[in-house]
Amino acid sequence: MLSVPPEHVARVRAARTLREIPELIGYGDRGWFDAVFRWTTEPTPLPDAGEWVPATDDAVPGWLRVFGGEVLVAVDPETGQHLAGVGIKRHDRFGRELSVVTAPEARGRGLARRLVAQAARRVLDEGAVPTYMHAVSNTASAAVAKAAGFPDLGWTAFGVAEN
């Protein structure tokens, strides 16, 4: 299924490939992306790895501030250095997309998978469904998703990328 505004339907139907769509609908300066789309109602029961803090907190990195509300962060207890974090994209009242980033020096410790599972439990407690998307080629993110309880069910998301 592909959702497009009514004024673009005829042009999109004429496309031979999905990657032609940005040009056909007037977004030739943008690219096309495809991603693995995952969701879960049963996150892996991993131990918590972070604390929920307001996105406006001075210690929250800039990339996490854009999510608003509360964000989940893991910090080094000795140095206070930010190690990893999860933000939640609130698409609507039912869907919540998790985004995670781990500092290069903190990778390989299992922080991302624990944070994602922790965030997924919170989303479920709030009555929504946690979702997770990653580039098809991002094997590290795929491993995090799988370990946190987000199986690959063969769903793909497509879209026009912003530059």
DAQUI-V527296 format. One record per residue. PSI is psi in degrees with one decimal (NA if undefined). OMEGA is omega in whole degrees, 0 to 359 (* if undefined). Layout:
psi:PSI omega:OMEGA
psi:PSI omega:OMEGA
//
This chain:
psi:136.1 omega:178
psi:124.7 omega:181
psi:126.2 omega:178
psi:154.3 omega:176
psi:146.5 omega:184
psi:-36.8 omega:182
psi:-12.2 omega:181
psi:-4.9 omega:187
psi:-49.7 omega:183
psi:-43.8 omega:180
psi:-41.3 omega:180
psi:-39.0 omega:178
psi:-29.2 omega:181
psi:-11.8 omega:181
psi:137.9 omega:176
psi:-29.6 omega:177
psi:158.0 omega:179
psi:-34.4 omega:184
psi:-13.4 omega:176
psi:-16.9 omega:190
psi:-45.3 omega:181
psi:-43.3 omega:179
psi:-42.2 omega:183
psi:-26.9 omega:182
psi:14.6 omega:175
psi:16.2 omega:178
psi:45.3 omega:182
psi:-21.1 omega:179
psi:-3.3 omega:180
psi:163.7 omega:179
psi:-177.2 omega:180
psi:140.4 omega:174
psi:151.8 omega:169
psi:144.0 omega:185
psi:156.8 omega:172
psi:127.6 omega:180
psi:123.0 omega:182
psi:156.4 omega:174
psi:163.6 omega:179
psi:152.5 omega:167
psi:1.5 omega:181
psi:74.2 omega:178
psi:151.5 omega:178
psi:134.4 omega:181
psi:67.8 omega:178
psi:154.8 omega:178
psi:149.0 omega:177
psi:150.8 omega:181
psi:-3.2 omega:184
psi:-179.2 omega:179
psi:144.0 omega:175
psi:128.3 omega:179
psi:156.2 omega:176
psi:139.2 omega:180
psi:-20.4 omega:180
psi:-4.2 omega:180
psi:138.2 omega:182
psi:-28.5 omega:182
psi:-9.4 omega:182
psi:128.4 omega:179
psi:153.0 omega:182
psi:-40.6 omega:183
psi:-25.9 omega:180
psi:-23.4 omega:183
psi:-33.2 omega:185
psi:-16.3 omega:182
psi:-22.1 omega:181
psi:-178.6 omega:180
psi:-136.5 omega:176
psi:149.0 omega:177
psi:157.2 omega:182
psi:122.9 omega:183
psi:147.3 omega:172
psi:128.1 omega:180
psi:154.0 omega:176
psi:121.9 omega:184
psi:-23.9 omega:181
psi:-40.2 omega:185
psi:-17.2 omega:184
psi:4.8 omega:181
psi:137.3 omega:177
psi:128.1 omega:181
psi:-39.3 omega:182
psi:162.2 omega:179
psi:159.9 omega:177
psi:131.6 omega:171
psi:156.9 omega:181
psi:120.2 omega:174
psi:116.9 omega:183
psi:85.0 omega:184
psi:-42.7 omega:177
psi:-170.2 omega:184
psi:-12.1 omega:182
psi:-32.6 omega:186
psi:131.3 omega:179
psi:113.5 omega:181
psi:127.2 omega:180
psi:137.1 omega:175
psi:131.7 omega:184
psi:142.6 omega:174
psi:137.9 omega:177
psi:133.6 omega:177
psi:141.5 omega:183
psi:-39.9 omega:183
psi:-10.3 omega:181
psi:2.3 omega:182
psi:152.9 omega:178
psi:5.2 omega:180
psi:-4.1 omega:182
psi:9.9 omega:181
psi:-47.1 omega:184
psi:-48.4 omega:182
psi:-38.5 omega:179
psi:-41.2 omega:178
psi:-42.4 omega:180
psi:-44.0 omega:178
psi:-40.8 omega:179
psi:-45.8 omega:179
psi:-38.6 omega:179
psi:-40.0 omega:178
psi:-40.1 omega:179
psi:-44.4 omega:179
psi:-44.5 omega:178
psi:-41.6 omega:178
psi:-28.4 omega:180
psi:0.9 omega:176
psi:15.2 omega:179
psi:176.2 omega:179
psi:123.9 omega:177
psi:133.3 omega:177
psi:162.4 omega:183
psi:127.1 omega:177
psi:147.3 omega:176
psi:154.6 omega:177
psi:144.7 omega:180
psi:-36.5 omega:184
psi:-6.2 omega:184
psi:85.3 omega:183
psi:-30.1 omega:178
psi:-44.4 omega:179
psi:-36.4 omega:177
psi:-41.2 omega:179
psi:-39.9 omega:177
psi:-49.3 omega:182
psi:-49.0 omega:181
psi:-45.3 omega:182
psi:-28.1 omega:180
psi:-4.1 omega:177
psi:19.0 omega:177
psi:93.2 omega:183
psi:154.8 omega:174
psi:107.6 omega:182
psi:10.9 omega:178
psi:13.1 omega:180
psi:138.5 omega:178
psi:136.7 omega:174
psi:140.4 omega:178
psi:151.9 omega:177
psi:168.4 omega:175
psi:124.4 omega:184
psi:145.6 omega:172
psi:146.4 omega:177
psi:NA omega:*
//
